Amino acid sequence: MIHELKDTSKVQSLFKGWEETLIYSCLQNVMGRVFVTDPDNPKSAMAFVGCFGFYAGEPDRELVENKPEGFVIMTPQNEEWASLIEDCFPSSKRVIRYAIKKDTQFDVEALKNKISELPEEYELKPIDSDIYDLCLENPVTRDFVSAFESKEKYLELGRGIVILKDGNIVSGASSYTRYKTGIEIEVDTAESERRKQLATIVCAALIVQCLEEGLYPSWDAQNMNSVRLAEKLGYEFSHEYVAYEVNSEDRTH
């Protein structure tokens, strides 16, 4: 039987050394949930937030099979977990993702110079109550805010900036998730507006805002384009890791 674990201190050791801010969000009880099969003495755990599940400890078939509904990106701690995921979900898609170092020392002046390159026909705007509602109207921008349980929670904990053109969101960078001392950045640009440096500009603006507030703007890359964008902003590549996309037909974006 699967249980949601409220006392996350019981599984801290299972995730030890795993530098992933989405896991921090769950373990710190900022957002997300932790699931176990033994709530008293857990030897296995899944940290789940947004559409990401992280599996740690002793491989547990029940924990894998009873995944949250819909599209999930399952991330195994090791090859044993990976083999179990493949066995439970043979139609899952094995993908390579790219971890980015978590100790970047940013050149703030260089970032501010990038922000100043925004063309006149575009406008930078923070994600406030109205922009939050606008984000939910389009699958391209929904992920900027959708991992938070409510608008109120996003406005309290989230941080985000969009670029508007003629009143429409054409690019944006936001906190996919939040942990105590930082955020995990989600970035996207409307297809028609790509290759105009908008993603670079809006990410630079969000990074500067985070640094001014004492928050760390963490980055994890889905593909090499994301890695290259991160490096333009001052981040450094760390390593590749394996994940599994399950129920991809339920993916909205």
C-alpha positions in Angstrom: 0.0 0.0 0.0 1.2 3.5 -0.9 1.4 6.2 1.8 2.0 9.9 1.6 4.8 10.6 4.1 4.4 13.8 6.1 7.6 13.4 8.2 10.0 13.7 5.3 13.0 13.5 7.7 12.5 9.7 7.6 13.7 9.6 4.0 16.3 12.3 4.0 19.1 9.7 4.0 17.6 7.9 1.0 18.1 10.9 -1.1 21.5 12.0 0.3 23.9 13.4 -2.2 21.2 13.7 -4.9 21.6 17.4 -6.0 18.1 18.0 -7.5 16.2 21.0 -6.3 12.8 19.3 -7.1 13.7 16.8 -4.4 14.6 19.6 -2.0 11.1 21.1 -2.6 9.5 17.8 -1.4 11.9 17.1 1.5 11.6 20.6 2.8 7.7 20.5 2.6 7.7 23.6 0.4 5.7 21.8 -2.4 5.3 18.4 -3.8 4.8 15.1 -2.0 6.8 12.1 -0.8 5.4 8.6 -1.1 6.5 5.4 0.6 5.2 1.8 1.2 6.4 1.7 4.8 5.5 4.9 6.6 7.2 3.8 9.9 10.5 2.6 8.6 10.8 3.6 4.9 13.5 2.0 2.9 12.2 3.3 -0.5 10.7 6.6 -1.5 9.3 8.6 -4.4 9.5 12.4 -4.3 6.9 13.8 -6.7 6.4 17.4 -7.8 5.1 18.8 -11.1 5.3 15.9 -13.4 8.6 14.5 -12.0 9.0 11.5 -9.8 12.4 10.7 -8.2 12.9 7.1 -6.9 15.4 6.4 -4.1 16.4 3.7 -1.7 15.7 0.0 -2.3 13.9 -0.6 -5.6 10.2 -1.1 -4.8 7.8 -2.4 -7.5 4.7 -1.3 -5.7 6.0 2.3 -5.5 6.7 2.3 -9.3 3.5 0.7 -10.4 1.3 3.1 -8.3 2.6 6.2 -10.0 0.6 9.4 -9.9 -2.0 9.8 -12.7 -1.1 11.0 -16.1 2.2 11.9 -17.7 5.2 11.4 -15.3 8.9 11.8 -15.9 10.4 9.0 -13.7 14.0 9.6 -12.5 15.8 6.5 -11.1 18.5 6.8 -8.5 20.4 4.0 -10.1 20.3 1.2 -12.7 18.3 -1.1 -10.4 15.5 1.4 -10.2 15.9 2.0 -14.0 15.5 -1.7 -14.8 12.4 -1.8 -12.5 10.8 1.2 -14.3 11.5 -0.5 -17.7 9.9 -3.7 -16.5 6.8 -2.0 -15.0 6.3 0.4 -18.0 7.8 -1.3 -21.1 6.3 1.4 -23.3 8.0 4.2 -21.4 10.5 6.4 -23.3 14.1 6.3 -21.9 15.6 9.8 -22.3 18.8 11.6 -21.4 18.6 14.8 -19.4 21.4 17.1 -18.5 22.2 18.3 -15.0 23.7 21.8 -14.5 26.0 22.7 -11.6 24.3 24.2 -8.6 27.1 26.7 -7.6 27.2 29.1 -10.5 28.8 32.5 -9.8 26.9 34.8 -12.1 28.3 37.9 -13.9 25.4 40.2 -13.0 26.5 43.1 -15.2 26.7 40.8 -18.2 23.2 39.6 -17.4 21.9 43.2 -17.2 23.5 43.9 -20.5 21.5 41.1 -22.1 18.3 42.4 -20.6 19.0 45.8 -22.2 18.9 44.2 -25.6 15.2 43.7 -25.5 13.7 45.2 -28.7 11.3 48.1 -28.3 8.2 46.2 -29.5 8.5 43.8 -26.5 7.8 44.4 -22.8 9.2 42.6 -19.8 6.6 42.0 -17.1 6.6 40.0 -13.8 4.1 37.2 -13.4 1.4 38.9 -11.3 -2.2 37.8 -10.8 -3.3 38.8 -14.3 -0.3 37.3 -16.0 -0.8 34.1 -14.0 -4.3 33.8 -15.5 -2.9 34.4 -19.0 -0.2 31.7 -18.5 -3.0 29.1 -17.9 -4.6 29.8 -21.2 -1.8 28.3 -23.3 0.0 24.9 -23.0 3.3 26.7 -23.9 3.0 28.9 -20.8 1.0 26.7 -18.4 4.0 25.0 -16.9 5.3 28.4 -15.7 2.7 28.2 -12.9 0.9 24.8 -13.0 3.1 22.9 -10.5 1.9 25.2 -7.7 -1.4 24.2 -6.0 -3.1 27.5 -6.4 -2.7 31.1 -7.7 -2.2 32.2 -4.1 0.7 29.7 -3.6 2.4 30.8 -6.8 2.1 34.5 -6.0 3.5 33.7 -2.5 6.4 31.4 -3.5 6.8 31.6 -7.2 8.9 34.0 -9.2 8.5 34.6 -12.9 8.9 37.1 -15.8 7.4 37.1 -19.2 7.9 39.0 -22.4 4.8 40.5 -24.0 4.1 41.5 -27.5 0.8 43.1 -28.4 -0.5 41.9 -25.0 0.4 38.3 -25.6 3.0 36.2 -23.9 5.7 35.3 -26.4 8.4 34.1 -24.0 8.9 33.6 -20.3 11.0 32.2 -17.5 9.4 31.1 -14.2 9.8 28.9 -11.2 8.7 25.5 -12.2 9.2 24.7 -8.5 10.4 26.5 -5.4 12.5 25.2 -2.5 13.6 27.2 0.6 16.6 28.9 -0.9 15.8 29.0 -4.6 13.8 28.1 -7.6 14.0 25.7 -10.5 13.7 27.6 -13.8 11.2 26.7 -16.5 11.7 28.6 -19.8 9.8 28.6 -23.1 9.2 30.8 -26.1 6.4 30.8 -28.7 7.6 29.0 -31.8 7.1 32.0 -34.0 9.3 34.1 -31.8 12.3 31.8 -31.4 15.8 32.7 -32.5 15.4 36.3 -31.4 17.3 36.0 -28.1 14.1 36.4 -26.1 14.7 33.3 -23.9 18.2 34.6 -23.1 16.8 38.0 -22.1 13.9 36.8 -20.0 16.1 34.2 -18.2 18.7 36.9 -17.5 16.0 39.1 -16.0 14.7 36.3 -13.8 18.2 35.3 -12.6 19.0 38.9 -11.7 15.7 39.1 -9.7 16.5 35.9 -7.9 20.0 37.0 -7.0 18.7 40.3 -5.7 16.3 38.4 -3.4 19.0 35.9 -2.2 17.5 33.0 -4.1 19.4 30.6 -6.2 18.1 30.2 -9.8 18.7 26.4 -10.5 18.7 25.0 -14.0 18.2 21.5 -15.3 18.2 20.8 -19.1 15.9 18.7 -21.1 18.1 18.9 -24.2 21.3 20.3 -25.6 19.6 23.5 -26.7 18.8 24.1 -23.0 22.4 23.3 -22.0 23.7 25.9 -24.6 21.2 28.5 -23.3 22.3 27.9 -19.7 26.0 28.2 -20.7 25.2 31.6 -22.3 23.8 32.8 -19.0 26.9 31.6 -17.1 25.9 28.1 -15.9 28.2 25.1 -16.2 27.3 21.6 -17.4 27.6 18.9 -14.8 26.5 15.4 -16.1 24.0 13.4 -18.0 21.3 11.3 -16.3 18.6 8.9 -17.4 14.9 9.5 -17.0 11.7 7.8 -18.3 8.7 9.5 -19.8 5.6 7.5 -18.9 2.1 8.0 -20.4 3.5 10.5 -22.9 0.0 10.6 -24.6 -1.2 12.6 -21.5 1.5 15.2 -21.9 0.1 18.6 -22.6 3.3 20.3 -23.8 
